[in-house]
Amino acid sequence: MKGYTSDTIRNVVLVGHGGCGKTTLIEAALLATGVINRLGRIEDGNTVSDYDKMEIEKGYSISTSIVPVEYNKHKINFIDTPGYFDFVGEVYSGMRAAEAAVIMVDASSGIQVGTEKAWKICKENGIPTFFLVNKIDKENVDVEKVIEDLKNTFGTSVVQLSEKEALTEAIAETDEELLEKYFNGEEFTEEEFNRGLSAGIASGDIIPVLTSCALDGRGIKEFLDTIIKLVPIATKYAEYKGVDGNNNEIIRKCDPNEPVSAFVFKTIADPFVGKISLFKVTSGKISTGELYNTRMDKPEKIGNLFLLRGKTHFETDSAVAGDIVAASKLQFAQTGDTLCEKANIIKYPGVFFPEPSLYMAVQPKEKGDDEKISSGLSKLMEEDPSFVLERNTETHQTLIGAQGEIQIGIIVAKLKDKFGVGVELVDQKVPYRETIKGSSDVQGKHKKQSGGAGQYGDVHIRFSPSQEVFEFSEELFGGSVPKNYVPAVEKGLRESMEKGPLAGFPVVNIKAVLYDGSYHEVDSNEMAFKIAASLAFKKGIVEAKPILLEPIMRVEILVPEEYMGDIMGDMNKRRGKILGMEPQPGGEQKVLAEAPMAEMFKYAITLRSMTQARGSFTMKFERYEEVPAHLAEKIIAEHKAEEE
């Protein structure tokens, strides 16, 4: 795979609903170009693209793979992304290495949720897009209807390359001169036609539709010809925006003569080679040696370069602008990093990943495995930065945040497979709090005499609600409690707040006023007053009408209009409140709501089910509110039972 110049390389990301045939299409392209002599099958676990042990076991793609196809003196780097929604992070990172996206559609299924989602991501990324209607060999398939549905759903810019009249009209609209010529009834020259078509595809004003059957090879060579001819050539169209060392915007062109820069769009944790960094060479020409990591502000040693085709490595001594290349064992590089010359600093924006929508807690199956779990998950995050790891200091749980159950399940399976550590998934605990609604006036007295020096501390404290987490003051007079013991009283109260009397949750929003007490010349000390304060706290909070508080979340839900009734009904069942609605482009609605955290842990699963995976949501903490009495009793009883 040598001898390709920047203008003979095409980078194309394959996206679409799970099962639409992306992996099989690549097999067909490799068969058509003589790389393999028989078509691999996903069911048999022998495809070039899905080579990971877990992908073979599951029968679907889990991570992005790179498969170059050499055809007619060009190299097409296919970026094969998973179709399952849980792995959408792979789609976002794959987009960053491509000049065009091909949305594959199963002819027998038509437009599916994954088709819509892929279209949306393509629009967000502003990437030139093609549709490929695959599996046209299936029985009772109406290809023309599928194409008509694509036009009706995604707009008049969707056009078949065989529809000359529609194509000519679309081309005319890309250029004022061509439009005038079109209205005057003049025909375009071949050069004008091709120029207008390329410009229209590059701008997103023309979305070509192609057809294929990956299983019998129909349309495969025509598809490859179209990719070479119509995918915008990076040297003509691609400009990469970044910032220099002073944070000023600069632009690099895809030109081998420009200063060297590359963008790390994918990291692979290979069990034999170690960490592999995949990067798109955005400018210049990369060879072994040293590059600068702009995130770390440190040099990065490039020891060896190689090209990937699935799991197969091809060593290379260099890679030009526009190509995709890999390096192993880079010290600092992570997905989203920029590598460049130190003398010509540029930093490209990182990869966007959607916020996690489902959190689950992990706990070790074996005692003492906590460190192994933390280390393993950190390494897996290098490979898949779309999931997050959080330690909740209040509930003492380690949380994995991801797009759904499948992604979390794969993370747990990889943890076992690659790092030999087993974990159990459990629900998150709610970080409840306790506070008071009333006031109290109590005495806390600690007196201990057991031969030798005794202990004596006596405090009178008033407790009442506060807007602050904790307010403490003293109104002592006449030396009832010496001033040097006051800090010990405050410390005793603060430590007592860590565990409330109802169910052992932290106590918040209280005011404590130390106004009286007594002491002993010999037996009083700081510890005695600290204990006296804790006794006063326990008594005072119980007498001041203690209540349980729960976290309330602000939720923003994005759904198609037709699911609004279901969404609102479900939110009411979750003790939620609808705050408002905002119409969005494309017939969607944004629902603004508030709901208790306790009711929202598995919302991602429910929303996906209710909306056929068309809905999405974000959620953030808003405030604490009182738990309704009947629920509070149940929660308190459960927590007391756990402690026994």
C-alpha positions, 0 to 999 in steps of 0.5 A: 500500500505505497505510492499514493499521493494526497489527491489519490486517497479518499476517506469514507465513513460508513454509517447506518442502522445495525444490520444494514450491511456495512461490514459485508460491503467492505468484504465485497469491495475487498473481494472485488479488488482481489484482496480476499478470495471469498466473502467473509460472513459476520455469522462465521466471525471471519470478516476483515472488519469485525476482527475483535474477539468480542465482536465475533462472539456478539455478531455485531460491530463494537468499535470502528475499524479501518479497511483500505481498498485499493482500486483504479490507482486510488486508495479508499480508506473505509472507516467502518463504524458500529450501527448500535446506538450505544456505540455512537461515540465511535461514529462521532470519532470516525467522522473526524477522519473522513471527507465523506459519509455513506449512509447505508440503508437495508432495502428490505427495511427501508428508513430505520431509526439508525438511518435517521440518527446517521443523517442527523450526525452527518448534518451536525458534522457538515460532512458530504453525504451519500446514500447506499441502498444495499441488499437489493437482492432480497425478495419483495424489495421495492428499491424505487419506493425506498429511494422515494422515501429517502427523498421525502424524508431527507429532502429534494437534495437526495437524488439518483445519479441516473436521474439526469434531469433532477441531477442537472437541476440540482447542479444548476442551483450550486452556481449562479452562472449554471443556474442562468444557463439552465433557465435559458435551456442551455446544456452544460458541458461535461466539465461544468456538469462534473464541477457542479456535481462535485461542488454540490456534493461538497457543500451538501446541496446534493446527496447522491443515492446508489444501490448495491448487493454486497452478497453477490457483488452487484453495484460494488465496482460502480460504488467504488468508481463513484467514491473515487470520482465524487467524494470531495478530494481533500487537497481541493476541499479540505481545510482544518481549523485549529488554534496556534500556541496563542489561541489564535485561529489558523487553518491548515490545508490538506497539502503535503507541503504544509507543516506537519499536523495530525489528529488522533481520532481513535485509540485501540488497546491491542493485547499484543502490541499495546496502545495503538493510536490511529490518526488522520494526517491533516497536513504535511508528511509524517515519518518516524521521529518526533512530533509535539502533543499540543494537549500535553505540551510535550514531545511524542516519539513516533517509533514506527508507523503502519497502515491497518486493514482490520487487524493486519498491519503494514509497516510504512516509513511515511504517510502523506496529508489525507492518509490514515496511519497508525503508531504504537506505544505513544507515551501521551497520545489520546483520542482527540489529541493533535500532533504537530511540529513544535515550530508550527503549533496547531491544536484541532478541536477534540472529538465531541461525545454525547453525554452518558444517559445511563449510569450503573455502579460497579462493585468487585466480585472479589475483595481487594479488586478495587485497584484492578477495576480502576486501572482496567477501566482507565485503560478501557477509557483510552480505547472508548472515551465516550464512557465516563468513570465517576466516584461518588464520594457520598454513596462510595460507589464507582459509576460507569456512565454510558449510552446504554445497557449494551455499552456498559455490558461490553465494558464489563465483559472487556474488563473480565476478558482483558484484565481478568477482573470480575464486577457486578453491576448494581443500581446507583444509590440516591444521595439523600440528605437530612434536614430540619423543618422546626426548631429545638433547644437542647442540652448535651452533657458528657460526664465520665468519672472512672478514677483519675482525671474525668471528663466533663462537658456541658452545652446548651444549643438551639437548632433551627433551619438555615439557608446555608449548609451549616451556620454556627454561632455562640451567645455565651455570657459570664464564662459558662463555657470557656472560649477555648472550648467553642471550636471543639463544640463546632467540630463536634457538630460538624462531624455529627452532621455526616450522619443524620438520625433518620437514616444516616444521611448527611445533615444540611441547612441547619443553624446551631447557636451555643448559648449556655453550658458549664465546665469543670476546672479539672475534668473539662477538655476539648474532647469532652465538649466535642462529645457533649456537642454530638449528644446535643446534636442527636437530641436536637435534630430529632426534636426539630422535626427532621425530614428526608431530602432527595435530589431533584434533576432538571431534564431536557428531553428531545423527541419527535412530536408523535411521542409527546403524550407518552413522554408527558404521561411517563414523566407524571408517573415519575413524580416529575413536573413538565416545565415547558416545551420548545419546538425544534427543527425537523418536527421535534420537541424539547421537553423541559422537566424536573424529576427526582433522581430516584425515579430517573436511573433507568430512564435511558432504557424507558425513553429508548423503548417509548420512542423506538430509540428516537428520543434523547435526553440530558439531565443535571442536578438542580436542588434538594426537595423534601421526600413525600412522607409515605416514601420517606418512611419506606426509605428510612426503614430500608436503610435501617434494615441494611445497617442491622 
